[in-house]
Amino acid sequence: MTLKENIDNASILISISDKEFNLLSELIYQKTGIFLQQHKKSLIVSRLNKIVKDLKFNNFHDYYEYVINDPSGEALVSMVDKISTNHTFFFREKEHFDFLKEQVFPELFPVSKKDKKIRVWSAGCSTGEEVFSLAFLLREYLGTAINQWDIGLLATDISMTALVKARESVYSQDRVNALPAEMIKKYFQKTENAEFKVKEEIKKMVLFKKLNFMDEKFPFKGKFHIIFCRNVMIYFDKETSLKLIDKFYHSLYPGGYLMIGHSENIARYHHSFQYIKPAVYKKEASHES
Ligand SMILES: C[S@@+](CC[C@H](N)C(=O)[O-])C[C@H]1O[C@@H](n2cnc3c(N)ncnc32)[C@H](O)[C@@H]1O
């Protein structure tokens, strides 16, 4: 095939029938919770077109059959990687970071606190910018006192592609541009390719793990003081969101905080959290579970 034929072939979109869309969207919903309504047909086509062609299928039905019959589960992993939206950036929704600094950290880090353990979870961490923003903020807030604390940051995602990038922790100039120059100097090393690698002392604070929110139970022994689950539930329906909110509730210490994206609205759902302010919820201190 000539280069021109290659380009032409790549740009031709395989069309999707209603039946094929229903099969694929139901599979995606069952496996990931991501709820795709009819108007998202073009999203499935644009995101899966290349994979379907690379596998030499002529239609989405054959691709669907291949995914559900793949015993290794890898076809499903690749499909989920293509479907999930991984958009993120450092200090996204700054209000949350200000709120942590002004209200949550003073509660969590009193000098007199005997138990020095703090656990924070970036749930749906994508390529890592969210959890590293949290790590930078903690460093800035605590200064040298950070050494007196046992701080663990967990970052999870369903997308292996996103997790691989998060673990590499290398970001291009335009991704770090919005950070103050001082912060870049302190927490990144410049690579040979003029990119920015998060320094080892920061990376050591974070554990990256694959986790699907659809799993019946979360595999953690301990609880968290703060959970960030931002810009994830926007892709879920009410039923999936409520189940997830309940699992988060039971994964938090009493008095713990759940931060969601500002464009997500769970106030209209019936759940156990106390509303604090837009996109901030708290598990009441007296409610042991
Ligand atoms: C738009 S990103 C949000 C990243 C970050 N929290 C932020 O607000 O910038 C949404 C992330 O949720 C992840 N996700 C979607 N469905 C998931 C599921 N069922 N289990 C775990 N992660 C999921 C996606 O892979 C994606 O990385």
The ligand as an SDF file (V2000), in Angstrom:
LIG
                    3D

 27 29  0  0  0  0  0  0  0  0999 V2000
  -11.5090   12.7510   32.6450 C   0  0  0  0  0  0  0  0  0  0  0  0
  -10.4360   11.7070   33.5590 S   0  0  0  0  0  0  0  0  0  0  0  0
  -10.3510   12.5650   35.0960 C   0  0  0  0  0  0  0  0  0  0  0  0
   -8.9370   12.6960   35.6080 C   0  0  0  0  0  0  0  0  0  0  0  0
   -8.8000   13.5210   36.8920 C   0  0  0  0  0  0  0  0  0  0  0  0
   -9.5460   12.9400   37.9720 N   0  0  0  0  0  0  0  0  0  0  0  0
   -9.2310   14.9380   36.6610 C   0  0  0  0  0  0  0  0  0  0  0  0
  -10.2930   15.3780   37.1340 O   0  0  0  0  0  0  0  0  0  0  0  0
   -8.5120   15.6830   35.9850 O   0  0  0  0  0  0  0  0  0  0  0  0
  -11.5190   10.3350   33.9600 C   0  0  0  0  0  0  0  0  0  0  0  0
  -10.7530    9.0760   34.3290 C   0  0  0  0  0  0  0  0  0  0  0  0
  -11.6640    8.1140   34.8660 O   0  0  0  0  0  0  0  0  0  0  0  0
  -11.2380    6.8280   34.4440 C   0  0  0  0  0  0  0  0  0  0  0  0
  -12.3550    5.8620   34.5360 N   0  0  0  0  0  0  0  0  0  0  0  0
  -13.4660    5.8110   33.7520 C   0  0  0  0  0  0  0  0  0  0  0  0
  -14.2180    4.7500   34.0960 N   0  0  0  0  0  0  0  0  0  0  0  0
  -13.5690    4.1290   35.1100 C   0  0  0  0  0  0  0  0  0  0  0  0
  -13.8520    2.9630   35.8890 C   0  0  0  0  0  0  0  0  0  0  0  0
  -14.9510    2.2230   35.6810 N   0  0  0  0  0  0  0  0  0  0  0  0
  -12.9590    2.6130   36.8410 N   0  0  0  0  0  0  0  0  0  0  0  0
  -11.8540    3.3590   37.0630 C   0  0  0  0  0  0  0  0  0  0  0  0
  -11.5150    4.4550   36.3600 N   0  0  0  0  0  0  0  0  0  0  0  0
  -12.3810    4.8350   35.3960 C   0  0  0  0  0  0  0  0  0  0  0  0
  -10.7690    7.0720   33.0150 C   0  0  0  0  0  0  0  0  0  0  0  0
   -9.9000    6.0630   32.5550 O   0  0  0  0  0  0  0  0  0  0  0  0
  -10.0980    8.4380   33.1140 C   0  0  0  0  0  0  0  0  0  0  0  0
   -8.7120    8.3550   33.2760 O   0  0  0  0  0  0  0  0  0  0  0  0
  1  2  1  0
  2  3  1  0
  2 10  1  0
  3  4  1  0
  4  5  1  0
  5  6  1  0
  5  7  1  0
  7  8  2  0
  7  9  1  0
 10 11  1  0
 11 12  1  0
 11 26  1  0
 12 13  1  0
 13 14  1  0
 13 24  1  0
 14 15  1  0
 14 23  1  0
 15 16  2  0
 16 17  1  0
 17 18  1  0
 17 23  2  0
 18 19  1  0
 18 20  2  0
 20 21  1  0
 21 22  2  0
 22 23  1  0
 24 25  1  0
 24 26  1  0
 26 27  1  0
M  CHG  2   2   1   9  -1
M  END
$$$$
